[in-house]
């Protein structure tokens, strides 16, 4: 990649190596989100965002997570997280329970159906990831690529402001 290319025209801007590289990353992420999200909906009947919240709750385990923690993990407003969790509750995937550390607060956790759905969706998702995300990459580059994505994701997460 170039150190610092001179950008003085719209053509320079559009063809800058760094701008192109980031655009390709963003384009790939958007297209894969679309492809993998549609596959989850078709195969499992849930949206990709719902699946992500199921994974967050699965990672958290008992006793569950607060609405604020879910919102922070998904970079949602607490109102957006509440609406999503309400839909997930209506589908029987999650439940709100008393927080053992603060009886005034409520936590969200997976139901038995939520656990089953998480496992089934993850199995389908892994197969689709192999097909659409890994298969186009050379085998020898896959582990390093995954590690680089982890580094980028954590660096970006750490730069985000904490939501109120």
C-alpha positions in Angstrom: 0.0 0.0 0.0 1.2 3.5 -0.7 2.4 5.6 2.1 0.5 8.8 1.3 -0.8 9.2 -2.2 -1.5 12.7 -3.4 -5.2 13.0 -3.9 -6.0 16.1 -6.0 -8.8 14.9 -8.3 -12.0 12.8 -7.9 -10.3 10.1 -9.9 -7.3 10.1 -7.5 -9.8 9.8 -4.6 -11.7 6.9 -6.2 -8.5 5.0 -7.1 -6.5 5.6 -4.0 -5.2 2.2 -2.8 -6.3 2.7 0.8 -9.7 4.0 -0.2 -10.1 1.0 -2.5 -9.0 -1.5 0.1 -11.4 -0.2 2.7 -14.2 -0.1 0.1 -13.6 -3.7 -0.8 -13.7 -4.7 2.9 -16.9 -2.8 3.4 -18.4 -4.2 0.2 -17.4 -7.8 1.0 -18.9 -7.4 4.5 -22.1 -5.9 3.2 -22.5 -8.6 0.5 -21.7 -11.4 2.9 -24.1 -10.0 5.5 -26.8 -10.0 2.9 -26.0 -13.6 1.6 -25.5 -15.1 5.0 -28.5 -13.2 6.5 -30.9 -14.4 3.8 -29.6 -18.0 4.3 -30.3 -17.8 8.0 -33.8 -16.5 7.4 -34.5 -19.2 4.8 -33.0 -22.1 6.7 -33.7 -21.2 10.3 -36.5 -18.5 10.2 -34.5 -15.9 12.1 -32.7 -12.7 11.1 -28.9 -12.3 11.3 -29.4 -9.7 14.1 -31.5 -12.1 16.1 -28.9 -14.8 15.6 -26.2 -12.4 16.8 -28.1 -11.6 20.0 -28.7 -15.4 20.5 -24.9 -15.8 20.3 -24.2 -12.9 22.7 -26.6 -14.5 25.2 -25.1 -17.9 24.6 -21.7 -16.5 25.3 -22.9 -14.8 28.4 -24.6 -17.8 30.0 -26.4 -17.5 33.3 -27.9 -15.4 34.7 -28.2 -13.4 31.4 -27.4 -9.9 30.3 -29.0 -6.5 30.8 -30.7 -4.7 27.9 -27.8 -2.1 28.1 -25.2 -4.8 27.6 -27.0 -6.3 24.6 -27.4 -2.8 23.1 -23.7 -2.1 23.7 -22.6 -5.4 22.1 -24.7 -4.8 19.0 -24.2 -1.0 18.9 -28.0 -0.5 19.2 -29.9 2.0 21.2 -31.5 0.6 24.3 -34.8 1.2 22.6 -33.8 -0.8 19.6 -32.5 -3.6 21.8 -35.7 -3.6 23.7 -37.8 -3.9 20.5 -35.6 -6.7 19.3 -35.8 -8.6 22.6 -39.5 -8.1 22.7 -39.8 -9.8 19.3 -37.5 -12.5 20.4 -39.6 -13.0 23.5 -42.7 -13.3 21.4 -41.0 -16.0 19.4 -40.1 -17.9 22.6 -36.3 -17.5 22.1 -35.5 -15.4 25.2 -37.1 -14.5 28.6 -36.6 -11.7 31.0 -35.7 -12.7 34.5 -34.9 -11.0 37.8 -31.3 -10.0 38.2 -29.9 -11.9 41.2 -27.6 -9.0 42.0 -30.3 -6.3 41.8 -33.9 -7.3 42.3 -35.1 -4.1 40.7 -33.3 -5.0 37.4 -34.1 -7.5 34.7 -31.8 -9.7 32.7 -32.4 -11.4 29.3 -31.5 -15.0 28.9 -32.1 -17.8 26.4 -35.0 -20.2 26.7 -34.8 -23.9 25.9 -36.1 -23.0 22.4 -33.6 -20.2 22.2 -30.8 -22.6 23.0 -32.0 -25.1 20.4 -32.4 -22.4 17.8 -28.9 -21.0 18.5 -27.3 -24.5 17.9 -29.3 -25.3 14.8 -28.7 -21.8 13.3 -25.0 -22.0 14.2 -24.6 -25.3 12.4 -26.3 -23.9 9.2 -24.3 -20.7 9.5 -21.0 -22.5 9.8 -21.7 -24.4 6.6 -22.6 -21.2 4.8 -19.5 -19.4 6.1 -17.4 -22.2 4.7 -19.1 -21.9 1.4 -19.3 -18.1 0.9 -16.5 -16.8 3.2 -13.7 -19.4 3.3 -14.0 -21.2 0.0 -12.9 -18.2 -2.1 -9.7 -17.7 0.0 -6.5 -19.7 -0.5 -6.3 -22.4 2.3 -2.9 -21.2 3.4 -4.2 -17.6 4.0 -7.4 -18.4 6.0 -6.0 -18.5 9.6 -4.0 -15.3 9.1 -7.0 -13.6 7.5 -9.3 -14.6 10.4 -6.7 -13.3 12.9 -6.4 -10.0 11.1 -10.1 -9.6 11.2 -10.1 -10.3 15.0 -7.5 -7.6 15.5 -9.4 -5.1 13.4 -12.7 -5.9 15.1 -11.3 -5.5 18.6 -9.4 -2.3 17.7 -12.6 -0.8 16.3 -14.7 -2.0 19.3 -12.2 -0.4 21.7 -12.5 3.0 19.9 -16.2 3.1 20.2 -17.7 5.4 22.9 -19.6 3.6 25.6 -23.3 3.9 25.1 -25.2 5.6 27.9 
